[in-house]
Amino acid sequence: MHDLFADEVVTPFFGQYKSSLHPSGQGFIIHIEDGQLIFIPQFIPKKIADRTLEVFLENNLYDWKTTQWANISNLNNIVWNNIQWKQDSISIYGKTHLLPRLTAWYGEEGLSYTYSGIESHPLIWNKPLLWLKQQLEAVSQSPFNSVLLNWYRNGQDHLAWHDDAETELGNNPTIGSLNFGESRRFLLRRKDNHQDKIELLLGHGDLLIMAGKLQQYWQHCVPKQTKVQNSRINLTFRYIYPLVP
């Protein structure tokens, strides 16, 4: 007998916005104005996500799992096994400040990328990053040639409001955002109406894809969460266009 309710699936609201199931059967399309958002919880299975987090933080000095990373002052003395983390600094009103997070940039040779006044030159892809890239390309139907990794050591590390609209990304870029470790709040707001917001809690193995005109009309951030004690690592896969002189 045909179940009259078999096709009725309860999908969540995100702020004022409705969602529907993604055609792949994984996760949701969040129906927003001026942009595209796809949210796939646990896109990377927990066992693989656990191992990925371990690989990203393997080093010669500290236990990746138990160390309170925000208390480590000699980061430059650490030899990282797989991801070459660094802490950049930016200049604001003539004063130099360390970024409240660590970063790493990987991709194809020659694809330099500038954000917040910081020019990054890509390191060579490694196997774990290439495997993750392939998984994202399959579901997003978009190619990626680089990835920016952000490591939030605890809830004090954060990312201010911004958009990803740099020239190197071209018009209407597709950005695949993968998350490992501690769950953190991720906020989006319209540029022309800051009261129009969407909030997601991005957890271990979760994927968020931002596409369409989203970077033109929306900003996003990762706010401080003082009660969060553990690390969160976020990977944003992008396609970089070489700049023509």
Secondary structure as UniProt FT lines:
FT   TURN            4..7
FT   TURN            15..16
FT   STRAND          19..21
FT   TURN            23..24
FT   STRAND          28..30
FT   STRAND          36..40
FT   TURN            41..42
FT   HELIX           46..57
FT   TURN            64..66
FT   HELIX           69..71
FT   HELIX           75..77
FT   STRAND          89..92
FT   TURN            93..94
FT   STRAND          95..98
FT   STRAND          102..107
FT   TURN            109..110
FT   STRAND          113..115
FT   TURN            116..117
FT   STRAND          118..120
FT   HELIX           127..140
FT   STRAND          146..152
FT   TURN            155..156
FT   STRAND          159..162
FT   HELIX           167..169
FT   STRAND          175..181
FT   STRAND          184..190
FT   TURN            191..192
FT   STRAND          193..202
FT   TURN            204..205
FT   STRAND          207..211
FT   TURN            212..213
FT   HELIX           214..217
FT   STRAND          218..222
FT   TURN            226..227
FT   STRAND          232..238
//
